[in-house]
Amino acid sequence: MDRVERALELHHVEKPHYNCCQAVIVPFAESLGLDREAFYRVGGQFGSGMRRGSVCGAVTGGLMALGLLGADNQTAVEFQRRFREQAGALDCSELLRAAKENGEAQKPHCDRMVCTAVALVEELTTKG
């Protein structure tokens, strides 16, 4: 199972529920042999835009994953630029508002944000 599939499984199926941040960071932690439960706890308060509609949990999870993978600041900036370009914003409240205006339900929207973040981290950290 690749990381995007694993993230969707965590976000959509796994119990207990994994928020967007947790669903993004845990597959990277697992692939590095790090403790899944520790990263579940680390990402616990970053869902729903830090619990207040701020930066999307998928974005914070992506930035955490980049840190785990040793990416530099320029890569983190590029991740945010590409995420904003693809999703339209970085903040949870803006993303959810746009999804609602476009008739997209919250769960599929958040699944899409999780997949976008994981795919971007992989794209930016894959050499060759």
N, C-alpha and C positions, 0 to 999 in steps of 0.2 A: 504494500500500500504506500503510495507516495504521500508527501506531507500535505498537499492540498486535500486529498481524500481523508487523511487522518484528522485534519483540522475540521472538516465538515462532520465527520463522525463524532468528534468531541462536542462540537457546537450543536449538533442536531439530534444526536441519539444518546450519547453517553449520559449516565447518571452518576453522581449528581450533575446538574447542568453546568456547562462550561460557558462563561461569558465570552465575548469576542476576543478580548485580550488573551485570556487563558487558551482559547482554541487556537490562536496563532502561535503563541510561544511554546506550548507544551510539545508539539511535534518536533520542534528544533531541539528542545532540551532532551527529549527522548533519543533523538538521533545522535546526540553527543554523549549518551550514556548518563545523563544527569537525572536526578530524582524528579519524577513526574509530579508527585505530591507537593514537593517544595515549590515548583513553578506554578502549580495550581493555586497555592496560597499566595505567592508573589503577585500574580495577576488578578487576584480576587477583588480588589477594590478599584480596578481600572475599567470595568465594564460600564456601559451606559455613559460613556464620556466622563470617566472619573466620578461616576454617580451623580453628575450634574449637567450632562449634555455638552460637556467640553470636548476635548480631543477624543475622537472615536477610539474605542478599545482595540479595534483591529490595527489602528495606527500605532498605539502605544505598544501593543504586542509585537508588531513588526520592528519597532525601534529596539525593543528588548532583545528580540531575536538577532538583529544586526549586531548588538553589543556582544551577545553570546558568541557570535561567529567572528568577532574581532574586526568588524568593519570600521572604517574611519568616519570622521564627521562629514566629509564630502559625500560619502555613500548614504548617510542618514538624511542629508539635505536632499539628495537626488531621490531617495525613497519617498519622501514627503511630496516633492514636486510631482513625481509620477502618480502617486496615489491621488493627489488633488486633481491632476489632469484627467485621470480615468474615472474618478468617483464624483468629482465636482466640488468637493470641500474636504476639510479635515475634521470638522467638528460634528459630533454625533447629532446634535439638534438640527443642524443644517442638512445633514445627510438624510435624516428621517423625515424632515419636512419636505424635501424634494421627492423622496420616495413616495410619500403620501400623495403629493400633488400629481405624481405620475401613475397613481393607482397601484403601486407596489406595496404589498403587505410587509410588515416589519420583519418577520422571520426570514423570508426569502432575501429581503434587502440585506439584512445582517449577514446571512450566509454568503452573499456576494461580496460584502466588504471583507470578510474573513478570507475568502479565496483570493481576492485581489491582493491583500496584504501578504499572504504566504507566497503567492506567485512572484510578486515584486521582490521580496527578500531573496528568493531562490535565484531570480534573474540577476539581481545585483551582486550576488556572492558567488555565482558560478563562474569559474574561470574557463576561458577557452571559447 
